[in-house]
């Protein structure tokens, strides 16, 4: 691929990754300013949109840094720019993944009827609980990945290394310069990025699907109530789709790092494509689940007729129902 081809490819990926999230962020904030309220789903939409925008831009920035200096991983000490880009990538991917987990939990508690008094009490206070959980996730992630700024080469690059052969260039593995157990830290980060959020997303999504399917079948004869159930089922399907996008992205990113760790050459196109895919699909799904954002999108493309049909068919907004 030519130099111009690389530029056009990455610019296209950045546009795909950030445009939908910018749209969601602008019109969600506009609605919040207009109503003078910040509901739980609106807060999560803002968090996901901001996180995805920064995630894509940080990944793109890292690729630009590597493209400008292919030996950047062999420089001691690591440039501050590359450390910052790694910190932003890890921090905002963590925030975005956990925001989806909290969104899934929020809708599950809101939609599903529980017999336990404990869950009923949680249902009454779920908005406050999720709001606090989302904000704590943001604060926790900013501290969790602060050791990224201490990453550096454990030993100096040997002077006789031939850095002209970029494809076969191998550098010493980086390590943390601060006193910490690196293996324990890495294991904790990996658990917090994948198994634990997934343990929230999957059970809540499946429980919501089962409940809504049973509820819809039981109320088949009541057209009005079925329509309401169908609206909730749409939100449920979108939540499950977000989980699928999350898993697909993690698989691609994990494959990228595994190949890099074993020493094989793999282009950074894969990494940027994975995060752009995740950010773009997440923004599309969140737009599709929110009546206000859908109406703004229809107006943007002057589709009045489609807007009216969407308004009539969707009776439930992704708000604090």
C-alpha positions as CSV (number, residue, x, y, z in Angstrom):
1,X,0.0,0.0,0.0
2,X,1.3,3.4,-0.9
3,X,1.9,6.3,1.6
4,X,-1.3,8.1,0.3
5,X,-3.2,4.8,0.6
6,X,-2.2,4.4,4.2
7,X,-3.3,7.9,5.0
8,X,-6.7,7.5,3.3
9,X,-7.2,4.1,5.0
10,X,-6.6,5.3,8.5
11,X,-8.5,8.5,8.0
12,X,-11.5,6.5,6.8
13,X,-11.2,4.3,9.9
14,X,-11.1,7.3,12.2
15,X,-14.2,8.8,10.5
16,X,-16.1,5.5,10.9
17,X,-15.0,5.2,14.5
18,X,-15.7,8.8,15.7
19,X,-18.5,10.2,13.5
20,X,-21.4,8.3,15.0
21,X,-20.1,8.8,18.6
22,X,-19.8,12.6,18.0
23,X,-23.4,12.6,16.7
24,X,-24.7,10.7,19.8
25,X,-22.7,12.9,22.2
26,X,-23.8,16.2,20.7
27,X,-27.5,15.4,20.6
28,X,-27.6,13.6,23.9
29,X,-26.0,16.6,25.6
30,X,-28.4,18.9,23.7
31,X,-31.4,17.0,25.1
32,X,-29.9,17.0,28.6
33,X,-29.4,20.8,28.4
34,X,-32.9,21.3,27.1
35,X,-34.6,19.1,29.8
36,X,-32.1,20.2,32.5
37,X,-31.8,16.5,33.6
38,X,-29.2,13.8,33.2
39,X,-30.8,10.4,33.3
40,X,-28.9,7.2,33.7
41,X,-29.0,6.1,30.1
42,X,-28.0,9.6,28.9
43,X,-25.0,9.5,31.3
44,X,-24.0,6.1,29.9
45,X,-24.4,7.3,26.3
46,X,-22.2,10.3,27.0
47,X,-19.5,8.1,28.7
48,X,-19.5,5.5,25.9
49,X,-19.4,8.2,23.2
50,X,-16.5,10.1,24.8
51,X,-14.6,6.9,25.5
52,X,-14.9,5.6,22.0
53,X,-13.9,8.9,20.4
54,X,-10.7,9.1,22.6
55,X,-10.0,5.3,22.1
56,X,-10.0,5.6,18.3
57,X,-8.0,8.8,18.3
58,X,-5.4,7.4,20.7
59,X,-5.0,4.3,18.7
60,X,-4.7,6.4,15.5
61,X,-2.1,8.5,17.3
62,X,-0.1,5.5,18.3
63,X,-0.1,4.2,14.7
64,X,1.1,7.6,13.5
65,X,3.9,7.6,16.0
66,X,5.0,4.1,14.9
67,X,4.7,5.0,11.3
68,X,6.9,8.1,11.7
69,X,9.5,6.1,13.7
70,X,9.3,2.3,13.3
71,X,12.1,1.9,15.9
72,X,10.1,3.8,18.6
73,X,9.6,0.6,20.7
74,X,13.4,0.3,20.9
75,X,14.0,3.9,22.2
76,X,15.0,4.2,25.8
77,X,13.3,5.9,27.6
78,X,10.0,5.5,25.9
79,X,8.7,8.8,24.4
80,X,6.0,10.4,26.6
81,X,3.7,10.5,23.6
82,X,3.7,6.7,23.2
83,X,3.1,6.2,26.9
84,X,0.2,8.6,26.9
85,X,-1.3,6.9,23.9
86,X,-1.1,3.5,25.5
87,X,-2.6,5.0,28.7
88,X,-5.5,6.5,26.8
89,X,-6.2,3.3,24.8
90,X,-6.3,1.1,27.9
91,X,-8.2,3.6,30.1
92,X,-11.0,4.4,27.7
93,X,-11.4,0.9,26.4
94,X,-11.9,-0.1,30.0
95,X,-14.5,2.7,30.6
96,X,-16.4,1.9,27.4
97,X,-16.5,-1.9,28.1
98,X,-17.7,-1.4,31.6
99,X,-20.3,1.2,30.6
100,X,-21.9,-1.4,28.3
101,X,-21.9,-3.9,31.2
102,X,-23.6,-1.3,33.5
103,X,-26.1,-0.5,30.7
104,X,-27.0,-4.2,30.4
105,X,-27.4,-4.5,34.2
106,X,-29.5,-1.4,34.3
107,X,-32.0,-2.6,31.7
108,X,-32.2,-6.1,33.2
109,X,-33.1,-4.7,36.6
110,X,-35.6,-2.3,35.0
111,X,-37.3,-4.8,32.8
112,X,-37.3,-8.1,34.7
113,X,-39.7,-8.6,37.6
114,X,-38.0,-10.1,40.6
115,X,-39.6,-11.8,43.6
116,X,-36.8,-11.1,46.0
117,X,-37.2,-8.1,48.2
118,X,-33.5,-7.3,47.8
119,X,-33.9,-7.0,44.0
120,X,-37.0,-5.0,44.4
121,X,-35.1,-2.5,46.6
122,X,-32.4,-2.4,44.0
123,X,-35.0,-1.8,41.3
124,X,-36.3,1.2,43.1
125,X,-32.8,2.7,43.4
126,X,-31.2,1.3,40.3
127,X,-30.6,4.7,38.7
128,X,-28.5,6.0,41.6
129,X,-26.6,2.8,41.9
130,X,-25.7,2.6,38.2
131,X,-24.8,6.3,38.1
132,X,-22.4,5.8,41.0
133,X,-21.0,2.6,39.4
134,X,-20.3,4.4,36.1
135,X,-18.6,7.3,37.7
136,X,-16.5,5.0,40.0
137,X,-15.5,3.0,36.9
138,X,-14.2,6.1,35.3
139,X,-12.2,7.1,38.4
140,X,-10.9,3.6,39.0
141,X,-9.7,3.2,35.4
142,X,-7.8,6.5,35.5
143,X,-5.8,5.1,38.5
144,X,-5.6,1.5,37.3
145,X,-3.6,2.3,34.2
146,X,-1.4,5.0,35.6
147,X,1.6,2.5,35.7
148,X,1.5,2.7,31.9
149,X,3.5,6.0,32.3
150,X,6.3,4.0,33.9
151,X,6.7,1.5,31.0
152,X,10.3,1.4,29.7
153,X,12.9,-1.0,28.2
154,X,14.5,-3.2,30.9
155,X,17.8,-3.0,29.2
156,X,19.5,-0.8,26.6
157,X,19.3,-1.9,23.0
158,X,22.5,-3.5,21.8
159,X,24.5,-1.2,19.6
160,X,25.1,-4.0,17.0
161,X,21.3,-4.5,16.3
162,X,20.5,-3.8,12.7
163,X,17.6,-1.4,12.9
164,X,17.4,-1.0,9.1
165,X,15.5,-4.3,8.9
166,X,12.2,-3.0,10.3
167,X,10.1,-6.2,9.7
168,X,12.6,-8.4,11.6
169,X,13.5,-5.9,14.3
170,X,13.0,-7.2,17.8
171,X,13.3,-5.0,20.9
172,X,13.7,-5.9,24.6
173,X,10.4,-6.5,26.3
174,X,9.2,-3.4,28.2
175,X,8.7,-3.5,31.9
176,X,7.4,-1.2,34.7
177,X,10.1,0.9,36.3
178,X,8.0,1.3,39.5
179,X,8.1,-1.4,42.2
180,X,5.2,-3.7,41.5
181,X,4.4,-7.3,40.6
182,X,4.0,-7.1,36.9
183,X,2.4,-10.5,36.3
184,X,-0.2,-9.9,39.0
185,X,-1.0,-6.5,37.6
186,X,-1.3,-7.8,34.0
187,X,-3.6,-10.7,35.2
188,X,-5.8,-8.2,37.1
189,X,-6.1,-5.9,34.1
190,X,-7.0,-8.8,31.8
191,X,-9.7,-10.0,34.2
192,X,-11.2,-6.6,34.5
193,X,-11.2,-6.1,30.7
194,X,-12.8,-9.4,29.7
195,X,-14.1,-12.1,32.1
196,X,-15.6,-9.8,34.8
197,X,-17.6,-7.4,32.5
198,X,-18.7,-10.5,30.5
199,X,-20.0,-12.1,33.7
200,X,-22.3,-9.1,34.0
201,X,-23.2,-8.7,30.3
202,X,-24.1,-12.3,29.4
203,X,-26.4,-13.3,32.3
204,X,-28.3,-10.0,32.3
205,X,-28.8,-10.0,28.6
206,X,-29.9,-13.6,28.5
207,X,-32.2,-13.1,31.5
208,X,-33.8,-10.1,29.8
209,X,-34.4,-12.0,26.5
210,X,-36.0,-14.9,28.3
211,X,-38.2,-12.7,30.4
212,X,-39.4,-10.5,27.5
213,X,-40.0,-13.5,25.2
214,X,-42.2,-15.2,27.8
215,X,-43.9,-11.9,28.6
216,X,-44.7,-11.2,24.9
217,X,-46.1,-14.7,24.4
218,X,-48.3,-14.4,27.5
219,X,-49.7,-11.0,26.3
220,X,-50.2,-11.9,22.7
221,X,-53.9,-11.0,22.8
222,X,-53.3,-7.6,24.2
223,X,-52.1,-5.5,21.3
224,X,-51.1,-2.4,23.2
225,X,-49.1,-4.3,25.8
226,X,-47.4,-6.4,23.2
227,X,-46.3,-3.3,21.4
228,X,-44.7,-2.1,24.6
229,X,-43.0,-5.4,25.0
230,X,-41.7,-5.3,21.5
231,X,-40.2,-2.0,22.2
232,X,-38.4,-3.4,25.2
233,X,-37.4,-6.4,23.2
234,X,-35.7,-4.1,20.6
235,X,-33.6,-2.6,23.4
236,X,-32.8,-6.1,24.6
237,X,-31.7,-7.2,21.2
238,X,-29.5,-4.1,20.9
239,X,-27.9,-4.8,24.3
240,X,-27.1,-8.4,23.2
241,X,-25.7,-7.0,19.9
242,X,-23.4,-4.7,22.0
243,X,-22.1,-7.7,23.9
244,X,-21.4,-9.5,20.5
245,X,-19.5,-6.4,19.2
246,X,-17.5,-6.3,22.5
247,X,-16.5,-10.0,22.2
248,X,-15.6,-9.7,18.6
249,X,-13.4,-6.7,19.3
250,X,-11.6,-8.4,22.2
251,X,-10.9,-11.5,20.1
252,X,-9.3,-9.4,17.3
253,X,-7.2,-7.3,19.8
254,X,-6.1,-10.4,21.7
255,X,-5.1,-12.0,18.4
256,X,-3.1,-8.9,17.5
257,X,-1.1,-8.9,20.8
258,X,-0.5,-12.7,20.8
259,X,1.0,-12.5,17.3
260,X,3.1,-9.5,18.4
261,X,4.3,-11.3,21.6
262,X,5.4,-14.4,19.8
263,X,7.5,-12.2,17.5
264,X,5.6,-12.4,14.2
265,X,5.0,-9.4,12.1
266,X,1.5,-8.0,12.0
267,X,0.3,-4.6,10.7
268,X,-1.3,-2.1,13.0
269,X,-4.1,-1.9,10.5
270,X,-5.7,-4.7,12.5
271,X,-5.7,-2.9,15.8
272,X,-7.1,0.4,14.4
273,X,-9.7,-1.6,12.4
274,X,-10.8,-3.5,15.5
275,X,-11.4,-0.3,17.6
276,X,-13.0,1.6,14.7
277,X,-15.3,-1.4,14.2
278,X,-16.2,-1.4,17.9
279,X,-16.7,2.3,18.2
280,X,-18.7,2.6,14.9
281,X,-21.0,-0.4,15.7
282,X,-21.5,0.7,19.3
283,X,-22.6,4.2,18.1
284,X,-25.0,2.7,15.5
285,X,-26.6,0.4,18.0
286,X,-27.0,3.1,20.7
287,X,-28.5,5.4,18.1
288,X,-31.0,2.7,17.0
289,X,-32.1,2.1,20.6
290,X,-32.8,5.8,21.4
291,X,-35.9,7.5,19.9
292,X,-34.5,11.0,20.3
293,X,-31.3,10.2,18.5
294,X,-33.2,8.3,15.7
295,X,-35.4,11.3,15.2
296,X,-32.4,13.6,15.0
297,X,-30.8,11.3,12.5
298,X,-33.9,11.2,10.3
299,X,-34.2,15.0,10.4
300,X,-30.5,15.3,9.4
301,X,-31.2,13.3,6.3
302,X,-34.6,15.0,5.8
303,X,-36.6,11.8,6.0
304,X,-39.8,13.1,7.6
305,X,-41.9,10.1,6.6
306,X,-39.4,7.7,8.0
307,X,-39.2,9.8,11.2
308,X,-42.9,9.7,11.7
309,X,-43.0,5.9,11.2
310,X,-40.1,5.5,13.7
311,X,-41.9,7.6,16.3
312,X,-45.1,5.6,16.0
313,X,-43.4,2.2,16.1
314,X,-41.1,3.0,19.0
315,X,-43.1,3.7,22.2
316,X,-40.3,3.3,24.7
317,X,-37.2,5.6,24.7
318,X,-34.0,4.3,26.1
319,X,-34.4,6.5,29.2
320,X,-34.9,5.8,32.8
321,X,-38.2,3.8,32.4
